[in-house]
Amino acid sequence: MDIEKVKELINILEESQLECIEIKENDFEIKLLKPTTNVVEQVINPKIVNEIKEEVSIKKDLNTIDSPLVGTFYSKPAPDAKKYVNINQNVNVGDVICIIEAMKVMNEIKAEKSGVIKEILVDDEVMVEFGQPLFVIE
């Protein structure tokens, strides 16, 4: 396949409502994807996004530890393991407090501040968004 055909495919994709074009021709293979504007809102139900935004606005006056990325929240390293932190537990800067799975990568989230965990705002295996409060800390 020559470059002109590839350019033509790109134009077709841009001008259409298609999100993807995939072509296989002999030993040549190409897959073109149209970028999306907001992946989070496509993945998460809009009702859930609004509930999270309301909860964030209610909790904004609290001293919180917030999610540094979009992903799935886990309070423990394995299903049969104990939680990283519990309510009324002291934590120090750098202590692992949870895991957020993003794109099949388990990311250890560390405390950004020292204090006592007063509330855990998220349940296990719940999708969280960037900046969403996870813990209340004093």
N, CA, C and O atoms as CSV, one atom per row, in Angstrom:
chain,resi,resn,atom,element,x,y,z
A,1,MET,N,N,0.862,-1.175,0.000
A,1,MET,CA,C,0.000,0.000,0.000
A,1,MET,C,C,0.907,1.236,0.000
A,1,MET,O,O,1.867,1.315,0.766
A,2,ASP,N,N,0.593,2.174,-0.852
A,2,ASP,CA,C,1.427,3.370,-0.941
A,2,ASP,C,C,0.933,4.469,0.002
A,2,ASP,O,O,-0.167,4.392,0.550
A,3,ILE,N,N,1.755,5.471,0.173
A,3,ILE,CA,C,1.486,6.558,1.120
A,3,ILE,C,C,0.227,7.331,0.741
A,3,ILE,O,O,-0.474,7.821,1.627
A,4,GLU,N,N,-0.076,7.452,-0.537
A,4,GLU,CA,C,-1.275,8.183,-0.971
A,4,GLU,C,C,-2.544,7.472,-0.499
A,4,GLU,O,O,-3.516,8.124,-0.117
A,5,LYS,N,N,-2.538,6.149,-0.524
A,5,LYS,CA,C,-3.689,5.395,-0.034
A,5,LYS,C,C,-3.853,5.583,1.478
A,5,LYS,O,O,-4.972,5.670,1.985
A,6,VAL,N,N,-2.728,5.643,2.183
A,6,VAL,CA,C,-2.777,5.870,3.634
A,6,VAL,C,C,-3.348,7.258,3.916
A,6,VAL,O,O,-4.193,7.408,4.799
A,7,LYS,N,N,-2.902,8.267,3.182
A,7,LYS,CA,C,-3.435,9.617,3.353
A,7,LYS,C,C,-4.931,9.653,3.059
A,7,LYS,O,O,-5.688,10.341,3.744
A,8,GLU,N,N,-5.350,8.918,2.050
A,8,GLU,CA,C,-6.768,8.856,1.698
A,8,GLU,C,C,-7.572,8.218,2.836
A,8,GLU,O,O,-8.669,8.677,3.154
A,9,LEU,N,N,-7.033,7.172,3.444
A,9,LEU,CA,C,-7.693,6.528,4.590
A,9,LEU,C,C,-7.819,7.489,5.776
A,9,LEU,O,O,-8.843,7.515,6.458
A,10,ILE,N,N,-6.782,8.265,6.006
A,10,ILE,CA,C,-6.811,9.248,7.100
A,10,ILE,C,C,-7.917,10.272,6.843
A,10,ILE,O,O,-8.673,10.613,7.753
A,11,ASN,N,N,-8.009,10.753,5.627
A,11,ASN,CA,C,-9.061,11.724,5.278
A,11,ASN,C,C,-10.451,11.125,5.453
A,11,ASN,O,O,-11.354,11.784,5.968
A,12,ILE,N,N,-10.622,9.881,5.028
A,12,ILE,CA,C,-11.913,9.206,5.192
A,12,ILE,C,C,-12.272,9.120,6.668
A,12,ILE,O,O,-13.408,9.402,7.048
A,13,LEU,N,N,-11.322,8.737,7.494
A,13,LEU,CA,C,-11.561,8.617,8.933
A,13,LEU,C,C,-11.929,9.968,9.539
A,13,LEU,O,O,-12.884,10.057,10.310
A,14,GLU,N,N,-11.185,11.021,9.199
A,14,GLU,CA,C,-11.442,12.347,9.754
A,14,GLU,C,C,-12.817,12.892,9.358
A,14,GLU,O,O,-13.463,13.573,10.153
A,15,GLU,N,N,-13.260,12.602,8.155
A,15,GLU,CA,C,-14.513,13.156,7.654
A,15,GLU,C,C,-15.732,12.292,7.982
A,15,GLU,O,O,-16.867,12.692,7.721
A,16,SER,N,N,-15.502,11.131,8.544
A,16,SER,CA,C,-16.611,10.227,8.846
A,16,SER,C,C,-16.895,10.204,10.347
A,16,SER,O,O,-16.206,10.850,11.137
A,17,GLN,N,N,-17.923,9.449,10.718
A,17,GLN,CA,C,-18.229,9.242,12.129
A,17,GLN,C,C,-17.580,7.961,12.638
A,17,GLN,O,O,-17.816,7.553,13.775
A,18,LEU,N,N,-16.776,7.336,11.810
A,18,LEU,CA,C,-16.053,6.144,12.227
A,18,LEU,C,C,-15.017,6.512,13.281
A,18,LEU,O,O,-14.486,7.622,13.278
A,19,GLU,N,N,-14.735,5.580,14.175
A,19,GLU,CA,C,-13.703,5.804,15.183
A,19,GLU,C,C,-12.427,5.059,14.846
A,19,GLU,O,O,-11.367,5.357,15.398
A,20,CYS,N,N,-12.520,4.085,13.938
A,20,CYS,CA,C,-11.372,3.239,13.641
A,20,CYS,C,C,-11.477,2.706,12.215
A,20,CYS,O,O,-12.565,2.383,11.738
A,21,ILE,N,N,-10.337,2.621,11.548
A,21,ILE,CA,C,-10.235,1.931,10.259
A,21,ILE,C,C,-9.056,0.971,10.373
A,21,ILE,O,O,-7.962,1.354,10.787
A,22,GLU,N,N,-9.298,-0.275,10.000
A,22,GLU,CA,C,-8.237,-1.279,10.044
A,22,GLU,C,C,-8.185,-1.967,8.683
A,22,GLU,O,O,-9.196,-2.479,8.204
A,23,ILE,N,N,-7.003,-1.977,8.058
A,23,ILE,CA,C,-6.829,-2.565,6.730
A,23,ILE,C,C,-5.697,-3.591,6.792
A,23,ILE,O,O,-4.628,-3.345,7.351
A,24,LYS,N,N,-5.982,-4.758,6.189
A,24,LYS,CA,C,-4.951,-5.792,6.039
A,24,LYS,C,C,-4.894,-6.135,4.554
A,24,LYS,O,O,-5.889,-6.526,3.945
A,25,GLU,N,N,-3.706,-5.976,3.998
A,25,GLU,CA,C,-3.521,-6.228,2.573
A,25,GLU,C,C,-2.199,-6.962,2.395
A,25,GLU,O,O,-1.126,-6.381,2.556
A,26,ASN,N,N,-2.288,-8.240,2.064
A,26,ASN,CA,C,-1.104,-9.098,1.958
A,26,ASN,C,C,-0.303,-9.050,3.262
A,26,ASN,O,O,-0.814,-9.434,4.314
A,27,ASP,N,N,0.943,-8.583,3.199
A,27,ASP,CA,C,1.758,-8.508,4.420
A,27,ASP,C,C,1.721,-7.120,5.065
A,27,ASP,O,O,2.460,-6.858,6.014
A,28,PHE,N,N,0.866,-6.234,4.554
A,28,PHE,CA,C,0.741,-4.881,5.097
A,28,PHE,C,C,-0.505,-4.792,5.975
A,28,PHE,O,O,-1.573,-5.287,5.616
A,29,GLU,N,N,-0.347,-4.154,7.128
A,29,GLU,CA,C,-1.474,-3.985,8.054
A,29,GLU,C,C,-1.391,-2.595,8.674
A,29,GLU,O,O,-0.321,-2.157,9.097
A,30,ILE,N,N,-2.548,-1.894,8.725
A,30,ILE,CA,C,-2.595,-0.563,9.336
A,30,ILE,C,C,-3.908,-0.423,10.104
A,30,ILE,O,O,-4.962,-0.885,9.665
A,31,LYS,N,N,-3.813,0.218,11.243
A,31,LYS,CA,C,-4.999,0.498,12.049
A,31,LYS,C,C,-4.952,1.976,12.423
A,31,LYS,O,O,-4.000,2.430,13.057
A,32,LEU,N,N,-5.979,2.724,12.029
A,32,LEU,CA,C,-6.069,4.152,12.322
A,32,LEU,C,C,-7.195,4.371,13.321
A,32,LEU,O,O,-8.308,3.880,13.131
A,33,LEU,N,N,-6.903,5.110,14.384
A,33,LEU,CA,C,-7.888,5.413,15.421
A,33,LEU,C,C,-8.103,6.905,15.500
A,33,LEU,O,O,-7.150,7.684,15.480
A,34,LYS,N,N,-9.360,7.301,15.591
A,34,LYS,CA,C,-9.690,8.715,15.761
A,34,LYS,C,C,-9.562,9.036,17.251
A,34,LYS,O,O,-10.133,8.323,18.076
A,35,PRO,N,N,-8.829,10.087,17.615
A,35,PRO,CA,C,-8.724,10.435,19.030
A,35,PRO,C,C,-10.073,10.863,19.595
A,35,PRO,O,O,-10.870,11.512,18.917
A,36,THR,N,N,-10.312,10.488,20.849
A,36,THR,CA,C,-11.560,10.886,21.510
A,36,THR,C,C,-11.278,12.055,22.429
A,36,THR,O,O,-10.147,12.247,22.876
A,37,THR,N,N,-12.308,12.835,22.710
A,37,THR,CA,C,-12.118,14.044,23.505
A,37,THR,C,C,-12.044,13.769,24.996
A,37,THR,O,O,-11.245,14.386,25.701
A,38,ASN,N,N,-12.870,12.847,25.485
A,38,ASN,CA,C,-12.859,12.592,26.920
A,38,ASN,C,C,-13.099,11.112,27.185
A,38,ASN,O,O,-14.239,10.664,27.309
A,39,VAL,N,N,-12.007,10.367,27.270
A,39,VAL,CA,C,-12.081,8.931,27.469
A,39,VAL,C,C,-12.807,8.590,28.764
A,39,VAL,O,O,-13.575,7.629,28.795
A,40,VAL,N,N,-12.584,9.350,29.833
A,40,VAL,CA,C,-13.198,9.054,31.130
A,40,VAL,C,C,-14.707,9.048,31.023
A,40,VAL,O,O,-15.349,8.131,31.535
A,41,GLU,N,N,-15.292,10.037,30.379
A,41,GLU,CA,C,-16.739,10.108,30.281
A,41,GLU,C,C,-17.297,9.026,29.367
A,41,GLU,O,O,-18.472,8.678,29.483
A,42,GLN,N,N,-16.489,8.486,28.464
A,42,GLN,CA,C,-16.951,7.380,27.644
A,42,GLN,C,C,-16.930,6.073,28.429
A,42,GLN,O,O,-17.770,5.202,28.205
A,43,VAL,N,N,-15.994,5.932,29.330
A,43,VAL,CA,C,-15.841,4.700,30.106
A,43,VAL,C,C,-16.795,4.673,31.292
A,43,VAL,O,O,-17.391,3.637,31.586
A,44,ILE,N,N,-16.945,5.799,31.971
A,44,ILE,CA,C,-17.764,5.865,33.174
A,44,ILE,C,C,-19.151,6.396,32.819
A,44,ILE,O,O,-19.287,7.321,32.018
A,45,ASN,N,N,-20.141,5.821,33.403
A,45,ASN,CA,C,-21.519,6.276,33.252
A,45,ASN,C,C,-21.609,7.750,33.664
A,45,ASN,O,O,-21.118,8.103,34.736
A,46,PRO,N,N,-22.219,8.620,32.852
A,46,PRO,CA,C,-22.315,10.045,33.190
A,46,PRO,C,C,-22.966,10.302,34.555
A,46,PRO,O,O,-22.594,11.253,35.243
A,47,LYS,N,N,-23.919,9.478,34.949
A,47,LYS,CA,C,-24.554,9.637,36.258
A,47,LYS,C,C,-23.522,9.479,37.374
A,47,LYS,O,O,-23.538,10.226,38.352
A,48,ILE,N,N,-22.625,8.501,37.221
A,48,ILE,CA,C,-21.580,8.275,38.223
A,48,ILE,C,C,-20.623,9.457,38.259
A,48,ILE,O,O,-20.207,9.887,39.335
A,49,VAL,N,N,-20.270,9.988,37.079
A,49,VAL,CA,C,-19.377,11.159,37.023
A,49,VAL,C,C,-19.997,12.323,37.795
A,49,VAL,O,O,-19.303,12.995,38.558
A,50,ASN,N,N,-21.299,12.569,37.606
A,50,ASN,CA,C,-21.968,13.663,38.316
A,50,ASN,C,C,-22.000,13.421,39.815
A,50,ASN,O,O,-21.800,14.355,40.591
A,51,GLU,N,N,-22.250,12.178,40.241
A,51,GLU,CA,C,-22.247,11.863,41.670
A,51,GLU,C,C,-20.872,12.113,42.279
A,51,GLU,O,O,-20.761,12.641,43.385
A,52,ILE,N,N,-19.827,11.731,41.553
A,52,ILE,CA,C,-18.458,11.947,42.038
A,52,ILE,C,C,-18.179,13.441,42.160
A,52,ILE,O,O,-17.595,13.885,43.149
A,53,LYS,N,N,-18.596,14.223,41.154
A,53,LYS,CA,C,-18.366,15.669,41.191
A,53,LYS,C,C,-19.097,16.305,42.369
A,53,LYS,O,O,-18.563,17.203,43.019
A,54,GLU,N,N,-20.330,15.839,42.651
A,54,GLU,CA,C,-21.067,16.356,43.805
A,54,GLU,C,C,-20.364,16.011,45.103
A,54,GLU,O,O,-20.248,16.847,45.999
A,55,GLU,N,N,-19.894,14.774,45.201
A,55,GLU,CA,C,-19.196,14.348,46.417
A,55,GLU,C,C,-17.916,15.155,46.609
A,55,GLU,O,O,-17.582,15.544,47.728
A,56,VAL,N,N,-17.206,15.401,45.519
A,56,VAL,CA,C,-15.978,16.192,45.596
A,56,VAL,C,C,-16.283,17.597,46.090
A,56,VAL,O,O,-15.555,18.130,46.927
A,57,SER,N,N,-17.354,18.207,45.582
A,57,SER,CA,C,-17.671,19.570,46.010
A,57,SER,C,C,-18.080,19.604,47.477
A,57,SER,O,O,-17.785,20.576,48.172
A,58,ILE,N,N,-18.753,18.561,47.962
A,58,ILE,CA,C,-19.137,18.494,49.379
A,58,ILE,C,C,-17.898,18.350,50.251
A,58,ILE,O,O,-17.821,18.933,51.332
A,59,LYS,N,N,-16.930,17.571,49.779
A,59,LYS,CA,C,-15.751,17.256,50.585
A,59,LYS,C,C,-14.607,18.252,50.388
A,59,LYS,O,O,-13.557,18.096,51.011
A,60,LYS,N,N,-14.778,19.271,49.541
A,60,LYS,CA,C,-13.654,20.130,49.186
A,60,LYS,C,C,-13.051,20.892,50.354
A,60,LYS,O,O,-11.884,21.280,50.303
A,61,ASP,N,N,-13.840,21.115,51.418
A,61,ASP,CA,C,-13.307,21.835,52.567
A,61,ASP,C,C,-12.516,20.929,53.503
A,61,ASP,O,O,-11.883,21.413,54.441
A,62,LEU,N,N,-12.545,19.629,53.261
A,62,LEU,CA,C,-11.826,18.687,54.105
A,62,LEU,C,C,-10.381,18.567,53.642
A,62,LEU,O,O,-10.057,18.855,52.490
A,63,ASN,N,N,-9.513,18.135,54.564
A,63,ASN,CA,C,-8.128,17.868,54.235
A,63,ASN,C,C,-8.082,16.448,53.668
A,63,ASN,O,O,-8.224,15.478,54.412
A,64,THR,N,N,-7.885,16.327,52.367
A,64,THR,CA,C,-7.976,15.027,51.725
A,64,THR,C,C,-6.687,14.625,51.020
A,64,THR,O,O,-5.825,15.454,50.728
A,65,ILE,N,N,-6.585,13.335,50.760
A,65,ILE,CA,C,-5.570,12.799,49.851
A,65,ILE,C,C,-6.349,12.407,48.605
A,65,ILE,O,O,-7.286,11.610,48.671
A,66,ASP,N,N,-5.953,12.976,47.465
A,66,ASP,CA,C,-6.712,12.825,46.232
A,66,ASP,C,C,-6.035,11.867,45.260
A,66,ASP,O,O,-4.830,11.628,45.343
A,67,SER,N,N,-6.813,11.329,44.351
A,67,SER,CA,C,-6.300,10.401,43.344
A,67,SER,C,C,-5.406,11.144,42.346
A,67,SER,O,O,-5.811,12.167,41.793
A,68,PRO,N,N,-4.209,10.639,42.119
A,68,PRO,CA,C,-3.333,11.284,41.142
A,68,PRO,C,C,-3.580,10.829,39.703
A,68,PRO,O,O,-2.946,11.332,38.776
A,69,LEU,N,N,-4.507,9.872,39.512
A,69,LEU,CA,C,-4.787,9.376,38.175
A,69,LEU,C,C,-6.156,8.715,38.104
A,69,LEU,O,O,-6.792,8.469,39.128
A,70,VAL,N,N,-6.595,8.433,36.901
A,70,VAL,CA,C,-7.850,7.730,36.659
A,70,VAL,C,C,-7.558,6.230,36.699
A,70,VAL,O,O,-6.580,5.765,36.114
A,71,GLY,N,N,-8.412,5.484,37.391
A,71,GLY,CA,C,-8.212,4.041,37.436
A,71,GLY,C,C,-9.125,3.384,38.445
A,71,GLY,O,O,-10.091,3.988,38.912
A,72,THR,N,N,-8.815,2.140,38.780
A,72,THR,CA,C,-9.606,1.367,39.729
A,72,THR,C,C,-8.897,1.347,41.074
A,72,THR,O,O,-7.707,1.043,41.153
A,73,PHE,N,N,-9.641,1.676,42.140
A,73,PHE,CA,C,-9.107,1.795,43.496
A,73,PHE,C,C,-9.076,0.430,44.180
A,73,PHE,O,O,-10.038,-0.335,44.108
A,74,TYR,N,N,-7.955,0.136,44.844
A,74,TYR,CA,C,-7.828,-1.060,45.683
A,74,TYR,C,C,-7.209,-0.659,47.017
A,74,TYR,O,O,-6.195,0.038,47.051
A,75,SER,N,N,-7.820,-1.098,48.112
A,75,SER,CA,C,-7.326,-0.740,49.441
A,75,SER,C,C,-6.278,-1.705,49.966
A,75,SER,O,O,-5.677,-1.461,51.012
A,76,LYS,N,N,-6.052,-2.807,49.243
A,76,LYS,CA,C,-5.079,-3.807,49.690
A,76,LYS,C,C,-4.353,-4.401,48.491
A,76,LYS,O,O,-4.863,-4.367,47.371
A,77,PRO,N,N,-3.158,-4.946,48.729
A,77,PRO,CA,C,-2.342,-5.437,47.616
A,77,PRO,C,C,-2.848,-6.733,46.974
A,77,PRO,O,O,-2.494,-7.040,45.835
A,78,ALA,N,N,-3.670,-7.488,47.696
A,78,ALA,CA,C,-4.226,-8.743,47.187
A,78,ALA,C,C,-5.561,-8.985,47.882
A,78,ALA,O,O,-5.785,-8.463,48.974
A,79,PRO,N,N,-6.448,-9.761,47.275
A,79,PRO,CA,C,-7.767,-9.987,47.882
A,79,PRO,C,C,-7.720,-10.536,49.305
A,79,PRO,O,O,-8.580,-10.207,50.122
A,80,ASP,N,N,-6.733,-11.362,49.608
A,80,ASP,CA,C,-6.654,-11.968,50.937
A,80,ASP,C,C,-5.700,-11.222,51.889
A,80,ASP,O,O,-5.449,-11.684,53.002
A,81,ALA,N,N,-5.181,-10.090,51.457
A,81,ALA,CA,C,-4.247,-9.301,52.278
A,81,ALA,C,C,-5.007,-8.276,53.115
A,81,ALA,O,O,-6.181,-7.998,52.869
A,82,LYS,N,N,-4.308,-7.717,54.117
A,82,LYS,CA,C,-4.938,-6.674,54.929
A,82,LYS,C,C,-4.825,-5.330,54.210
A,82,LYS,O,O,-3.969,-5.141,53.346
A,83,LYS,N,N,-5.709,-4.401,54.586
A,83,LYS,CA,C,-5.728,-3.079,53.967
A,83,LYS,C,C,-4.431,-2.331,54.279
A,83,LYS,O,O,-3.800,-2.536,55.316
A,84,TYR,N,N,-4.058,-1.452,53.337
A,84,TYR,CA,C,-2.886,-0.607,53.570
A,84,TYR,C,C,-3.126,0.319,54.761
A,84,TYR,O,O,-2.250,0.473,55.612
A,85,VAL,N,N,-4.306,0.934,54.828
A,85,VAL,CA,C,-4.635,1.843,55.932
A,85,VAL,C,C,-6.063,1.610,56.398
A,85,VAL,O,O,-6.921,1.168,55.635
A,86,ASN,N,N,-6.297,1.918,57.666
A,86,ASN,CA,C,-7.623,1.836,58.267
A,86,ASN,C,C,-7.973,3.179,58.891
A,86,ASN,O,O,-7.104,4.029,59.081
A,87,ILE,N,N,-9.246,3.363,59.207
A,87,ILE,CA,C,-9.678,4.581,59.875
A,87,ILE,C,C,-8.982,4.685,61.234
A,87,ILE,O,O,-8.819,3.689,61.938
A,88,ASN,N,N,-8.578,5.894,61.586
A,88,ASN,CA,C,-7.850,6.236,62.822
A,88,ASN,C,C,-6.413,5.728,62.837
A,88,ASN,O,O,-5.789,5.667,63.896
A,89,GLN,N,N,-5.890,5.366,61.686
A,89,GLN,CA,C,-4.496,4.928,61.591
A,89,GLN,C,C,-3.606,6.115,61.241
A,89,GLN,O,O,-3.967,6.938,60.400
A,90,ASN,N,N,-2.449,6.204,61.883
A,90,ASN,CA,C,-1.451,7.228,61.557
A,90,ASN,C,C,-0.726,6.826,60.280
A,90,ASN,O,O,-0.384,5.659,60.090
A,91,VAL,N,N,-0.496,7.799,59.408
A,91,VAL,CA,C,0.307,7.575,58.211
A,91,VAL,C,C,1.353,8.673,58.115
A,91,VAL,O,O,1.158,9.788,58.598
A,92,ASN,N,N,2.450,8.336,57.490
A,92,ASN,CA,C,3.529,9.290,57.259
A,92,ASN,C,C,3.692,9.524,55.767
A,92,ASN,O,O,3.278,8.703,54.949
A,93,VAL,N,N,4.290,10.639,55.427
A,93,VAL,CA,C,4.569,10.929,54.024
A,93,VAL,C,C,5.359,9.754,53.443
A,93,VAL,O,O,6.350,9.309,54.022
A,94,GLY,N,N,4.905,9.266,52.296
A,94,GLY,CA,C,5.602,8.169,51.627
A,94,GLY,C,C,5.048,6.789,51.926
A,94,GLY,O,O,5.415,5.826,51.253
A,95,ASP,N,N,4.161,6.664,52.927
A,95,ASP,CA,C,3.535,5.367,53.211
A,95,ASP,C,C,2.579,5.015,52.075
A,95,ASP,O,O,1.839,5.872,51.594
A,96,VAL,N,N,2.597,3.760,51.651
A,96,VAL,CA,C,1.644,3.302,50.640
A,96,VAL,C,C,0.267,3.234,51.305
A,96,VAL,O,O,0.106,2.617,52.357
A,97,ILE,N,N,-0.720,3.876,50.677
A,97,ILE,CA,C,-2.059,3.930,51.268
A,97,ILE,C,C,-3.111,3.201,50.431
A,97,ILE,O,O,-4.189,2.885,50.933
A,98,CYS,N,N,-2.804,2.932,49.153
A,98,CYS,CA,C,-3.723,2.193,48.291
A,98,CYS,C,C,-3.028,1.905,46.972
A,98,CYS,O,O,-1.876,2.280,46.756
A,99,ILE,N,N,-3.760,1.228,46.095
A,99,ILE,CA,C,-3.297,0.971,44.724
A,99,ILE,C,C,-4.373,1.489,43.788
A,99,ILE,O,O,-5.566,1.349,44.055
A,100,ILE,N,N,-3.938,2.090,42.685
A,100,ILE,CA,C,-4.869,2.439,41.615
A,100,ILE,C,C,-4.359,1.751,40.354
A,100,ILE,O,O,-3.233,1.967,39.905
A,101,GLU,N,N,-5.234,0.915,39.804
A,101,GLU,CA,C,-4.896,0.201,38.575
A,101,GLU,C,C,-5.308,1.059,37.385
A,101,GLU,O,O,-6.465,1.459,37.256
A,102,ALA,N,N,-4.345,1.328,36.527
A,102,ALA,CA,C,-4.612,2.107,35.315
A,102,ALA,C,C,-3.915,1.414,34.147
A,102,ALA,O,O,-2.704,1.196,34.177
A,103,MET,N,N,-4.676,1.078,33.140
A,103,MET,CA,C,-4.147,0.413,31.948
A,103,MET,C,C,-3.373,-0.858,32.320
A,103,MET,O,O,-2.289,-1.113,31.795
A,104,LYS,N,N,-3.939,-1.635,33.220
A,104,LYS,CA,C,-3.400,-2.918,33.677
A,104,LYS,C,C,-2.089,-2.779,34.443
A,104,LYS,O,O,-1.363,-3.759,34.607
A,105,VAL,N,N,-1.781,-1.575,34.913
A,105,VAL,CA,C,-0.600,-1.339,35.731
A,105,VAL,C,C,-1.069,-0.985,37.142
A,105,VAL,O,O,-1.907,-0.103,37.327
A,106,MET,N,N,-0.514,-1.689,38.136
A,106,MET,CA,C,-0.852,-1.423,39.532
A,106,MET,C,C,0.074,-0.316,40.053
A,106,MET,O,O,1.284,-0.513,40.163
A,107,ASN,N,N,-0.502,0.841,40.369
A,107,ASN,CA,C,0.268,1.993,40.830
A,107,ASN,C,C,0.087,2.163,42.331
A,107,ASN,O,O,-1.025,2.406,42.799
A,108,GLU,N,N,1.180,2.036,43.093
A,108,GLU,CA,C,1.107,2.277,44.530
A,108,GLU,C,C,0.957,3.773,44.764
A,108,GLU,O,O,1.739,4.572,44.250
A,109,ILE,N,N,-0.053,4.145,45.542
A,109,ILE,CA,C,-0.282,5.546,45.863
A,109,ILE,C,C,0.249,5.781,47.264
A,109,ILE,O,O,-0.110,5.070,48.203
A,110,LYS,N,N,1.103,6.776,47.398
A,110,LYS,CA,C,1.744,7.068,48.685
A,110,LYS,C,C,1.161,8.334,49.289
A,110,LYS,O,O,0.739,9.248,48.580
A,111,ALA,N,N,1.148,8.367,50.612
A,111,ALA,CA,C,0.630,9.534,51.329
A,111,ALA,C,C,1.484,10.754,51.004
A,111,ALA,O,O,2.713,10.697,51.030
A,112,GLU,N,N,0.805,11.857,50.698
A,112,GLU,CA,C,1.482,13.118,50.397
A,112,GLU,C,C,1.683,13.945,51.654
A,112,GLU,O,O,2.441,14.915,51.660
A,113,LYS,N,N,0.985,13.545,52.733
A,113,LYS,CA,C,1.067,14.275,53.993
A,113,LYS,C,C,0.918,13.298,55.144
A,113,LYS,O,O,0.341,12.222,54.989
A,114,SER,N,N,1.431,13.671,56.275
A,114,SER,CA,C,1.320,12.847,57.484
A,114,SER,C,C,0.059,13.228,58.238
A,114,SER,O,O,-0.414,14.362,58.158
A,115,GLY,N,N,-0.480,12.257,58.973
A,115,GLY,CA,C,-1.664,12.524,59.778
A,115,GLY,C,C,-2.399,11.246,60.109
A,115,GLY,O,O,-1.858,10.146,60.001
A,116,VAL,N,N,-3.648,11.416,60.515
A,116,VAL,CA,C,-4.499,10.289,60.887
A,116,VAL,C,C,-5.609,10.167,59.844
A,116,VAL,O,O,-6.289,11.147,59.537
A,117,ILE,N,N,-5.788,8.968,59.304
A,117,ILE,CA,C,-6.863,8.713,58.341
A,117,ILE,C,C,-8.183,8.759,59.099
A,117,ILE,O,O,-8.414,7.949,59.997
A,118,LYS,N,N,-9.047,9.699,58.742
A,118,LYS,CA,C,-10.338,9.865,59.415
A,118,LYS,C,C,-11.477,9.222,58.642
A,118,LYS,O,O,-12.487,8.826,59.224
A,119,GLU,N,N,-11.312,9.119,57.327
A,119,GLU,CA,C,-12.377,8.532,56.521
A,119,GLU,C,C,-11.788,8.001,55.225
A,119,GLU,O,O,-10.904,8.619,54.632
A,120,ILE,N,N,-12.290,6.842,54.789
A,120,ILE,CA,C,-11.942,6.286,53.486
A,120,ILE,C,C,-13.157,6.525,52.604
A,120,ILE,O,O,-14.238,6.002,52.876
A,121,LEU,N,N,-12.983,7.311,51.552
A,121,LEU,CA,C,-14.102,7.797,50.748
A,121,LEU,C,C,-14.471,6.909,49.565
A,121,LEU,O,O,-15.465,7.166,48.887
A,122,VAL,N,N,-13.675,5.862,49.311
A,122,VAL,CA,C,-13.873,5.034,48.127
A,122,VAL,C,C,-13.903,3.562,48.525
A,122,VAL,O,O,-13.148,3.126,49.394
A,123,ASP,N,N,-14.782,2.806,47.880
A,123,ASP,CA,C,-14.840,1.361,48.092
A,123,ASP,C,C,-13.886,0.659,47.132
A,123,ASP,O,O,-13.503,1.212,46.101
A,124,ASP,N,N,-13.511,-0.564,47.487
A,124,ASP,CA,C,-12.648,-1.366,46.619
A,124,ASP,C,C,-13.280,-1.608,45.255
A,124,ASP,O,O,-14.492,-1.777,45.119
A,125,GLU,N,N,-12.406,-1.618,44.250
A,125,GLU,CA,C,-12.776,-1.931,42.870
A,125,GLU,C,C,-13.722,-0.911,42.250
A,125,GLU,O,O,-14.489,-1.236,41.344
A,126,VAL,N,N,-13.662,0.335,42.747
A,126,VAL,CA,C,-14.466,1.417,42.197
A,126,VAL,C,C,-13.565,2.278,41.317
A,126,VAL,O,O,-12.416,2.552,41.663
A,127,MET,N,N,-14.101,2.694,40.183
A,127,MET,CA,C,-13.368,3.569,39.278
A,127,MET,C,C,-13.276,4.962,39.889
A,127,MET,O,O,-14.286,5.520,40.318
A,128,VAL,N,N,-12.063,5.531,39.931
A,128,VAL,CA,C,-11.864,6.886,40.452
A,128,VAL,C,C,-11.307,7.759,39.339
A,128,VAL,O,O,-10.697,7.272,38.388
A,129,GLU,N,N,-11.531,9.056,39.481
A,129,GLU,CA,C,-11.003,9.962,38.470
A,129,GLU,C,C,-9.893,10.814,39.069
A,129,GLU,O,O,-9.729,10.871,40.288
A,130,PHE,N,N,-9.141,11.469,38.211
A,130,PHE,CA,C,-8.052,12.331,38.640
A,130,PHE,C,C,-8.584,13.414,39.571
A,130,PHE,O,O,-9.568,14.082,39.252
A,131,GLY,N,N,-7.937,13.589,40.720
A,131,GLY,CA,C,-8.316,14.641,41.661
A,131,GLY,C,C,-9.440,14.273,42.612
A,131,GLY,O,O,-9.793,15.065,43.485
A,132,GLN,N,N,-10.001,13.096,42.459
A,132,GLN,CA,C,-11.097,12.675,43.339
A,132,GLN,C,C,-10.535,12.373,44.731
A,132,GLN,O,O,-9.549,11.645,44.845
A,133,PRO,N,N,-11.146,12.922,45.799
A,133,PRO,CA,C,-10.691,12.614,47.151
A,133,PRO,C,C,-10.844,11.131,47.463
A,133,PRO,O,O,-11.889,10.534,47.203
A,134,LEU,N,N,-9.785,10.545,48.026
A,134,LEU,CA,C,-9.791,9.133,48.397
A,134,LEU,C,C,-9.876,8.945,49.911
A,134,LEU,O,O,-10.550,8.038,50.400
A,135,PHE,N,N,-9.176,9.822,50.647
A,135,PHE,CA,C,-9.085,9.727,52.099
A,135,PHE,C,C,-9.236,11.106,52.714
A,135,PHE,O,O,-8.810,12.104,52.133
A,136,VAL,N,N,-9.853,11.160,53.910
A,136,VAL,CA,C,-9.843,12.375,54.729
A,136,VAL,C,C,-8.747,12.151,55.758
A,136,VAL,O,O,-8.708,11.106,56.407
A,137,ILE,N,N,-7.857,13.125,55.913
A,137,ILE,CA,C,-6.737,13.011,56.835
A,137,ILE,C,C,-6.662,14.247,57.706
A,137,ILE,O,O,-6.882,15.361,57.232
A,138,GLU,N,N,-6.357,14.058,58.963
A,138,GLU,CA,C,-6.167,15.202,59.887
A,138,GLU,C,C,-4.752,15.204,60.415
A,138,GLU,O,O,-4.388,16.078,61.202
